[in-house]
Each structure stands twice: as structure tokens, then as C-alpha cells.
Amino acid sequence: MKPIKPLDAAWLYVDTRETPMQVGCLAIFSLPPKAGPAFLKKQVETFRSTREFVYPFNLRLKAPRLRFLLPAWEEDRQIDLDYHFRHSALPQPGGERELGILVSRLHSNAMDFNRPLWECHLIEGLQHRRFALYMKMHHSLVDGISGMRMLARILSPDPNSRTQLPPWAVGARQKTKTREPLASPWQAALDGMRVQLKTVPGVTRAFGDIVREAVRQEEKDWALPFSGPRSAFNGKISGQRRFATQHYSLARVRRIAKAADVTVNDVFLEICAGSMRRYLGEMHALPSKPLTAGVPVSVRPADDQSAGNAISFIIANLNTNIADPLQRLRAIHDSAQAAKLHLQQLPKADMDNYTALFMAPFMAQLLSGLGGHLRPMFNLTVSNVPGPDQTLYFNGARMEQMYPVSLLAHGQALNITAVSYAGQFNVGFTGCREALPSMQRLSVYAGEALDELEQVLGIGAPAETATAD
């Protein structure tokens, strides 16, 4: 039995039918040049016959009903592969719309806490000789960075390699530790509490710094928790999801960032802000106060290939009250830089406790049932995850694009996450189907916001299109 870290366990505590805490990845592949119908048939046969399950795919909750008291993993030695691996086919014409509808439905389904918390779906019938893999795992097992590193281990940079195994036979690397006598779960929990208590003084100082800096930098739009207004994104949600995508050339985004003297992430936040400003404006629901974004920040070491979560958070002011896109971009840059500087000054030993305390009000809203009724801690989550920088293959099938599919919570009806891959900048929009009508417009408007930035900066670029369900 392995106790679950507090940050990982928090995602188990707030998981409900309406708010399943699962994250996913949609990878689109093209068949090898000379491959026929037998290629996918062989892949499916290999998947179904591979019954070696490695970390973290072999973990299940020790006692699902007691997860609030003593959350712990145990190894499952009788995994039902037919439950975890599914084979689907798209209806004609097999375009991005049909794929988006299927992924929206698959991501809406909660997972069974009595089984290992993952699913893998191979989807054929995608037009232009393509197929897709949709993989989802509970957020208690994986964050964005660990998910991307796990994906890189599953795939190969060699188009001629034919030795790639299903995801559950590859998994993530476990952290190696010196051999010590095993402690009881209760002793492990007490030891963890002692370590955390040592960080309390540093964390308390960090929160004091937030308040002082907020007062000093009010003119720079410093974003505090709960400073954003109520909006259409911040009510109660249902369990049904809608998923849309957009992709750009990473070089294009970098060119804009260089011309404006900001970061790639600042440009991403700006096109999200521009998209939401237009979307809410058309609904006559744009708040006069600027929206804020919770932005996950990885604190995972570069050589850490393990599963679990290693993230903290900052809050960025999206300045959606500013009409001019360039002024809005520069204001976003100022807000994000101030928040990042504060986080970077915090000692690494204090990071877990700081993140837990920072997210405690958000989690408390969800656990109490008040999420979606009170002012949100931030209006939505916007995340940018670095992915593989080279083209990757699965048994000769080239991965063309990859998109993140994220989670939602009461008071958080929209999540926008980007991942870079081999010169691409791919964005996944995950939204609540009932709360956000015609959500696919957000992805279209994000592309047009990027066009607008190029125009005001005097940069030309070829038109790029959105794909949405």
C-alpha cells in the first residue's frame, strides 16, 4: 500500500458525477505510407493481447469509500483489459467534427473508482488515412508535464521502429529510493505532516508578500484570488463536456512574442482573453471587471519521469476590460511576470505546502457544495504544457497533432490548455455543454485574435483554421 500525496489526493476528494477529475490526451496519427486495413487490426490485436500493466496503470485505490480518511494506492493484479481498452470507429465523413463529438462523450464519462483510473481508446475511421488515440487518467495520477513525458516514452522518433507497446505496458518511471524499513500508512502520514509543518513559516511569509505586493502594484493589475468577477463561466456545471481544438505554428506564436517583447505564454493568454471578450460580448455578458486565469506552473525537475502532480499556481489578470489587443497583451505580461516572480522566490521546500494552501479555498468551495454559487477564486484555468519537440511515431504511424483534454469544476465551466509538439502549438478547449452554448466559437475567435495581433504588430502570416465539434 502506498499513501497518496496531499496534492494528488485533493483531486480524489472533489471528484463527483458532475465534476470527474480526469485529464486526457487526443493524439491523431496518419497510417504508414504502405499500410492497409490490416495495420489497425494488428494494433488492436496487440493491444488486447498485451496484459503487462506497469506503474501507474497497475494502481487502484485501496479503499475508495475511505479515500477521505486515508487515501492510498495498491497494486491491482487482476485488471480487466476489456474495460480499460476500447476500440471505436467514427461515422462518415470521419472529420474533426465527428472526432470531437466522440471525444466529448468519452470525456464526459466518469471512471470507476474500484478499478485503476485510466482508459485508452483507439479510434479509426478518421478521414485522410488517419486514426486517433484518446487516453484519459485521473488527475491524482498524472499532471500535464508527467503526461507528456509518459507519452514521449510510449512513442518513438524512428519512423521505421515497430516495437512500440500499448501505453499501459510502458508507463512512467518510479522514483528510486534507498531501501528502508517499511512504515505503516499511519506513520507515513505523520512523517509527511511533520515535513509540511516545517514549511509553515515560509508559506505564511509568502502569503503576506502576496497581500503587500497587491497593494503596492494595484496600478499594474496584480491579480489576487477571488478578485475576478462572476461570469458565464462561473456557475454550476453538469457532467457533460464539449471539446474543441485549434492549432497554430509555434514559430508564428514566437514571432508575435518577439515583436511584442513578451513571452509565448503571454501571447497565449492574450488570444484566450480576446476570444472570451468577443464570446461574452456577443452574449451581452462581458463583465466590466477583468477576468482572471489560474495558470498551473510546473515545479517538476527536468529529470523527473514519475507520475503524480508537481505543480503550483499563479493567477494572471486577463485584462478583458481593455479593447486594444496590444495594450491588453502588455497588461497581461505585467500581471503574469509579477505573479511568476513571487513564486520563483519561494524556496522549493515550501512549494507543496504553498500550493496546498493556495488551492485550499478552491477545494473548500467544491467540497462544501458552494462552488458555482460564490465568487470564483479565478474565472478559468489556462495552461501551457511543453510537449515533444520532434516528430514521433507509433509503430510507423506518424503523430500529426496532439491535444490536451482537461477537467472542469463547479465555478469553472471552461478550461483552455495548450501543448507544443514538433513546431506546433495545439490548443484544446474543454467546456461544460450546458453552461457554454456554441462553445466552438471560442476556438474560432482565438484564431482570429491571433490574426489581429499580427495585424497590429505589422506581421504577416498565412491563414490557419480551427477544428471544433
Order of alpha helices (4+ residues) and beta strands (2+ residues): beta-alpha-beta-alpha-beta-beta-alpha-beta-alpha-beta-beta-alpha-alpha-alpha-beta-alpha-alpha-beta-beta-alpha-alpha-beta-beta-beta-beta-beta-alpha-beta
